[in-house]
């Protein structure tokens, strides 16, 4: 993650790399699902283990996210405790919708649009 540090302009690439790292660690779920805030009354031991693991994974992933940002951006998010809140705010500020990327790429590679028959008229003149 050090070579792909989030700098404010590379959100989509940074997020893709972050997901790769977290999927390897089986912690990717923390990015998208809300952090459980409390255990229900009479929770089973398995539910308590799951709850504790989720909070531990949230702490680890939060640290990874903050460590993979520039210091200036890090200061904007270091007070948020749960990962989904960090990710939601970052998405609102920095995300570039995929369709914009696809359109820009298509525009670069397809070149200018010629009206139908234009090439024929130029070549047939």
RODO-2510 file (C-alpha; in nm, 4 decimals, decimal comma):
residues 125
     n   res          X          Y          Z
     1     x     0,0000     0,0000     0,0000
     2     x     0,2987     0,2309     0,0450
     3     x     0,3546     0,2692    -0,3297
     4     x    -0,0170     0,3321    -0,3886
     5     x    -0,0688     0,5844    -0,1105
     6     x    -0,3940     0,7777    -0,1410
     7     x    -0,3176     1,1362    -0,2432
     8     x    -0,6613     1,2738    -0,3263
     9     x    -0,6483     1,2052    -0,7004
    10     x    -0,6139     0,8262    -0,7138
    11     x    -0,9206     0,7099    -0,5181
    12     x    -1,0358     0,4368    -0,7572
    13     x    -0,6875     0,2830    -0,7890
    14     x    -0,6254     0,3123    -0,4146
    15     x    -0,9589     0,1477    -0,3321
    16     x    -0,8926    -0,1408    -0,5730
    17     x    -0,5541    -0,2043    -0,4075
    18     x    -0,7046    -0,1733    -0,0591
    19     x    -0,9689    -0,4347    -0,1456
    20     x    -0,6988    -0,6716    -0,2725
    21     x    -0,5069    -0,6440     0,0545
    22     x    -0,8179    -0,6804     0,2714
    23     x    -0,9548    -0,9733     0,0716
    24     x    -0,6257    -1,1528     0,1308
    25     x    -0,6683    -1,0932     0,5043
    26     x    -1,0423    -1,1871     0,4940
    27     x    -1,1307    -0,8395     0,6217
    28     x    -1,2945    -0,6882     0,3142
    29     x    -1,6401    -0,7118     0,4691
    30     x    -1,5503    -0,4273     0,7060
    31     x    -1,5481    -0,1771     0,4170
    32     x    -1,9089    -0,2230     0,3140
    33     x    -2,1113    -0,3470     0,6084
    34     x    -2,2062    -0,1275     0,9051
    35     x    -2,0199    -0,1913     1,2271
    36     x    -2,2473    -0,3564     1,4858
    37     x    -2,2790    -0,1235     1,7817
    38     x    -2,4151    -0,3534     2,0515
    39     x    -2,4774    -0,7184     2,1207
    40     x    -2,8408    -0,8176     2,1711
    41     x    -2,9486    -0,9352     2,5152
    42     x    -2,8748    -1,3052     2,5641
    43     x    -2,6235    -1,3333     2,2797
    44     x    -2,4642    -1,6708     2,2235
    45     x    -2,0889    -1,7221     2,2690
    46     x    -2,0538    -1,7476     1,8888
    47     x    -2,2275    -1,4115     1,8450
    48     x    -1,9941    -1,2541     2,0997
    49     x    -1,6910    -1,3956     1,9192
    50     x    -1,8220    -1,2614     1,5868
    51     x    -1,8967    -0,9208     1,7403
    52     x    -1,5482    -0,8976     1,8945
    53     x    -1,3799    -1,0111     1,5710
    54     x    -1,5722    -0,7495     1,3727
    55     x    -1,4580    -0,4736     1,6069
    56     x    -1,0998    -0,6005     1,6005
    57     x    -1,1040    -0,6173     1,2186
    58     x    -1,2509    -0,2652     1,2080
    59     x    -0,9610    -0,1398     1,4195
    60     x    -0,7028    -0,3121     1,1970
    61     x    -0,8608    -0,1990     0,8688
    62     x    -0,8967     0,1578     0,9980
    63     x    -0,5241     0,1576     1,0742
    64     x    -0,4413     0,0248     0,7268
    65     x    -0,6621     0,2882     0,5635
    66     x    -0,5141     0,5766     0,7618
    67     x    -0,1579     0,4541     0,7088
    68     x    -0,2154     0,4396     0,3330
    69     x    -0,3025     0,8118     0,3033
    70     x    -0,0943     1,1231     0,2832
    71     x    -0,0619     1,3056     0,6153
    72     x    -0,2881     1,5901     0,5034
    73     x    -0,5743     1,3581     0,4098
    74     x    -0,5149     1,1398     0,7146
    75     x    -0,5882     1,4359     0,9424
    76     x    -0,9353     1,4689     0,7884
    77     x    -1,0359     1,1134     0,8814
    78     x    -0,8384     1,0169     1,1920
    79     x    -1,1215     1,1073     1,4293
    80     x    -1,3690     0,8691     1,2666
    81     x    -1,3776     0,5370     1,4479
    82     x    -1,5627     0,3069     1,2107
    83     x    -1,4433     0,2110     0,8643
    84     x    -1,7800     0,2411     0,6839
    85     x    -1,8043     0,6082     0,7909
    86     x    -1,4546     0,6773     0,6590
    87     x    -1,5287     0,5016     0,3307
    88     x    -1,8616     0,6776     0,2798
    89     x    -1,7100     1,0225     0,3312
    90     x    -1,4134     0,9428     0,1086
    91     x    -1,6432     0,8151    -0,1648
    92     x    -1,8520     1,1330    -0,1507
    93     x    -1,5434     1,3514    -0,1838
    94     x    -1,3034     1,1582    -0,4064
    95     x    -1,4761     0,8823    -0,6061
    96     x    -1,4832     0,9083    -0,9833
    97     x    -1,7790     0,7162    -1,1259
    98     x    -1,6680     0,4314    -1,3510
    99     x    -1,8801     0,5582    -1,6396
   100     x    -1,6733     0,8792    -1,6481
   101     x    -1,3557     0,6738    -1,6688
   102     x    -1,5014     0,4543    -1,9441
   103     x    -1,6192     0,7609    -2,1387
   104     x    -1,2806     0,9324    -2,1104
   105     x    -1,1012     0,6154    -2,2197
   106     x    -1,3394     0,5609    -2,5093
   107     x    -1,2973     0,9230    -2,6209
   108     x    -0,9192     0,8919    -2,6181
   109     x    -0,9111     0,5725    -2,8228
   110     x    -1,1982     0,6304    -3,0626
   111     x    -1,0904     0,9773    -3,1717
   112     x    -1,3232     1,2328    -3,3267
   113     x    -1,6611     1,1222    -3,4578
   114     x    -1,7076     1,1675    -3,8303
   115     x    -2,0533     1,2101    -3,9791
   116     x    -2,1750     0,9085    -4,1734
   117     x    -2,0329     0,9097    -4,5245
   118     x    -1,7758     1,1803    -4,4501
   119     x    -1,4773     0,9529    -4,5066
   120     x    -1,6195     0,8413    -4,8388
   121     x    -1,6645     1,2010    -4,9569
   122     x    -1,3099     1,2957    -4,8584
   123     x    -1,1614     0,9928    -5,0291
   124     x    -1,3945     1,0141    -5,3299
   125     x    -1,3382     1,3854    -5,3968
***
